[in-house]
Amino acid sequence: MPDRHATRLQFHDQLAALEHQALGALDMVVENLDRALEALERQDVELATFVIADDDRIDGRYLEVHQGILSLLALQAPVATDLRVVAALLHVIKHAERMGDQAVNIAKLIPLVGTEPPIVPELMEKVLRMGVAARAQVVECRLAFQARDVALAADLSRQDREINRLNKEAFRLAVTSGGTEDQREWAMVMTMVARALERLGDNAVGVGEQVIFVETGLFREFQADTPSA
C-alpha cells in the first residue's frame, strides 16, 4: 500500500510545477507584448511577424498545463485549498493564452498601415501609454498569484479603470483625427490596437480574481467603474 504522506508530497510537487509553468506563460506574454509594442512604435513589420510566430510557445504551454492539471485530477483527489489552486490554474493559463492572442492581434494590425503611416502623435502616445499600463497589469497579476497577495490582486481593478479611460480617450481622438483618408485609416487601426490592449488588461484582472478565489474560496468579480469602449 503506497505511503499516504509520500503521495501527498508528490501531489504538491506536481501542483507546484504546474503553477510554475502557468506563471511562466505570463512571462512569455510580457515578452511578446514588449515586442508587439516595440513593433508598433517603430512600424517594424519583421518584428511583428516574430510576435505572431512566437505565440506557438504560449499555446504549447497552455496545452501542457491544461493536460497536466487534468492528469493530476485523474490520479489524485485534491481537497480544500489544493482543489481551489487546481481550479484557479485552469483559469490562469486560459487568461495567459488569451493575453498572448491579444499581443498577436496587435502584431497582425501593424502591416495594415504600411511602413510609413501618417501617425497622429497624440493618438500614438495614448495607445503606447495603454501598452505600458497593460504590461504592468500582467506583471502585477503574476506577482499577486505567486504571492497569494489579495491586496495586489485587488489593485488590478484600479489599474484597469485607467486603461479603460485611456481607451475611451484614444477612441475619441481617432474619431476626430486626420484630414486624409490614410490618416483616418491609421487612426481606426489604432482603435483596434487599443481594444486589444484593453482586453489584455481585462484578462490580467481575471488572474487577480483567481487570487481572491484561492485565498477565500469565494469568487469575486472586480467591477470596473468605467465601461470599455
C-alpha positions in Angstrom: 0.0 0.0 0.0 1.5 3.4 -1.0 2.6 5.8 1.7 -0.1 8.4 2.0 2.3 11.1 3.1 4.7 10.4 0.2 1.7 10.5 -2.2 0.6 13.9 -0.9 4.2 15.3 -1.1 4.3 14.1 -4.7 1.0 15.7 -5.4 2.2 19.1 -4.0 5.4 18.9 -6.0 3.4 18.3 -9.2 1.0 21.1 -8.4 3.8 23.5 -7.7 5.4 22.6 -11.0 2.2 23.2 -12.9 1.8 26.6 -11.2 5.4 27.5 -12.2 4.6 26.6 -15.8 1.4 28.6 -15.7 3.1 31.7 -14.3 5.9 31.2 -16.8 3.2 31.6 -19.6 2.6 35.1 -18.2 6.3 35.8 -18.5 6.0 34.8 -22.2 3.1 37.2 -22.6 5.2 40.1 -21.2 8.0 39.2 -23.7 5.6 39.1 -26.6 3.8 42.2 -25.6 7.1 44.1 -25.3 7.9 43.1 -28.9 4.5 44.0 -30.2 4.6 47.4 -28.6 8.1 48.0 -30.0 7.0 46.9 -33.4 4.0 49.2 -33.2 6.2 52.2 -32.2 8.8 51.5 -34.9 6.4 50.1 -37.5 8.7 47.1 -37.6 6.8 44.5 -39.7 9.5 41.9 -39.3 9.4 42.1 -35.5 5.6 41.9 -35.7 5.9 38.7 -37.7 8.1 37.2 -35.0 5.5 38.0 -32.4 2.9 36.1 -34.4 5.2 33.1 -34.8 6.2 33.1 -31.2 2.6 32.7 -30.0 3.0 28.9 -30.6 5.1 28.8 -27.4 2.3 30.2 -25.3 -0.3 27.9 -27.0 2.0 25.0 -26.3 2.4 26.0 -22.7 -1.4 26.3 -22.4 -1.8 22.7 -23.6 0.9 21.4 -21.3 -0.6 22.9 -18.2 -4.1 22.1 -19.1 -3.2 18.4 -19.8 -1.1 18.3 -16.6 -3.9 19.5 -14.5 -6.3 17.0 -16.0 -3.8 14.2 -15.3 -3.3 15.4 -11.8 -7.1 15.3 -11.2 -7.3 11.8 -12.6 -4.6 10.5 -10.3 -5.3 12.5 -7.2 -8.3 13.7 -5.2 -7.4 17.3 -4.2 -9.5 18.9 -1.4 -9.9 22.3 0.1 -7.2 24.8 -0.8 -5.5 22.4 -3.1 -8.6 22.0 -5.2 -9.0 25.8 -5.4 -5.5 26.1 -6.7 -6.1 23.4 -9.3 -9.3 25.1 -10.5 -7.6 28.6 -10.4 -4.7 27.4 -12.5 -7.1 26.3 -15.3 -8.3 29.9 -15.4 -4.8 31.4 -15.1 -3.4 29.5 -18.1 -6.5 30.3 -20.2 -6.2 34.0 -19.4 -2.5 33.8 -20.3 -3.3 32.2 -23.6 -5.9 34.9 -24.4 -3.4 37.6 -23.5 -0.9 36.1 -25.9 -3.6 36.2 -28.6 -4.2 39.9 -28.0 -0.4 40.6 -28.4 -0.7 38.7 -31.7 -3.7 40.7 -32.7 -1.7 43.9 -32.3 1.2 42.5 -34.3 -1.2 41.5 -37.1 -2.5 45.0 -37.4 0.9 46.6 -37.9 1.4 45.6 -41.6 -2.0 47.0 -42.5 -0.9 50.7 -42.3 2.5 50.3 -44.1 6.0 51.2 -43.1 5.5 54.9 -43.1 2.0 55.6 -41.8 0.6 59.1 -41.3 1.0 58.9 -37.5 -1.0 61.3 -35.2 1.5 61.7 -32.4 -1.1 62.4 -29.7 -3.0 59.2 -30.5 0.1 57.1 -30.8 1.2 58.4 -27.4 -2.1 57.5 -25.9 -2.0 53.9 -27.3 1.6 53.4 -26.1 0.6 54.6 -22.6 -2.1 51.9 -22.7 0.5 49.4 -23.6 2.7 50.3 -20.7 -0.3 50.1 -18.3 -1.3 46.7 -19.7 2.2 45.4 -19.3 2.3 46.5 -15.7 -1.0 44.7 -15.1 0.4 41.4 -16.5 3.5 41.7 -14.3 1.3 42.5 -11.3 -1.2 39.7 -11.7 1.7 37.3 -11.9 3.2 38.6 -8.7 -0.2 38.6 -7.0 -0.9 35.0 -7.8 2.6 33.8 -6.9 2.5 35.6 -3.5 -1.3 35.0 -3.0 -1.4 38.7 -2.4 -5.1 39.8 -2.2 -4.4 43.5 -1.9 -2.1 43.4 -5.0 -4.8 41.4 -6.9 -7.5 44.0 -5.9 -5.2 46.8 -7.2 -5.5 45.4 -10.7 -9.1 46.7 -10.8 -7.8 50.3 -10.2 -5.2 49.9 -13.0 -7.9 48.5 -15.3 -10.0 51.7 -14.8 -7.0 53.7 -16.1 -6.7 51.5 -19.2 -10.4 51.9 -19.8 -10.2 55.6 -19.5 -7.2 55.8 -22.0 -9.1 53.5 -24.3 -12.1 55.9 -24.4 -9.8 58.9 -24.9 -8.0 57.1 -27.8 -11.3 56.3 -29.5 -12.4 60.0 -29.2 -9.0 61.1 -30.7 -9.3 58.6 -33.5 -12.8 59.8 -34.5 -11.6 63.4 -34.7 -8.1 62.7 -36.1 -6.9 63.1 -39.6 -7.8 65.2 -42.6 -6.9 62.5 -45.2 -8.2 59.0 -45.8 -4.8 57.5 -44.9 -4.8 59.3 -41.6 -8.3 58.1 -40.8 -7.4 54.6 -41.7 -4.4 54.6 -39.5 -6.5 56.1 -36.6 -9.1 53.3 -37.0 -6.3 50.7 -36.8 -5.1 52.3 -33.6 -8.6 51.9 -32.1 -8.3 48.2 -32.7 -4.8 48.1 -31.1 -6.3 50.0 -28.1 -9.2 47.5 -27.9 -6.7 44.6 -27.9 -4.8 46.2 -25.0 -8.0 46.8 -23.1 -8.9 43.2 -23.5 -5.4 42.1 -22.4 -5.9 44.2 -19.2 -9.3 42.5 -18.6 -7.6 39.1 -18.6 -5.0 40.3 -16.1 -7.8 41.3 -13.9 -9.2 37.8 -14.4 -6.0 36.3 -13.0 -6.3 38.7 -10.0 -9.9 37.4 -9.3 -8.4 33.9 -9.1 -6.1 35.0 -6.3 -9.2 36.1 -4.3 -10.8 32.7 -5.0 -7.7 30.7 -3.9 -7.4 32.6 -0.7 -11.1 32.9 0.3 -12.9 30.2 -1.6 -15.3 32.8 -2.9 -15.3 34.1 -6.5 -15.4 37.9 -6.5 -15.6 39.6 -9.9 -14.0 43.0 -9.9 -16.2 45.8 -11.2 -14.7 48.4 -13.4 -16.1 51.9 -12.8 -15.6 52.9 -16.5 -17.0 50.6 -19.1 -14.8 49.7 -22.0 -15.4 51.5 -25.3 
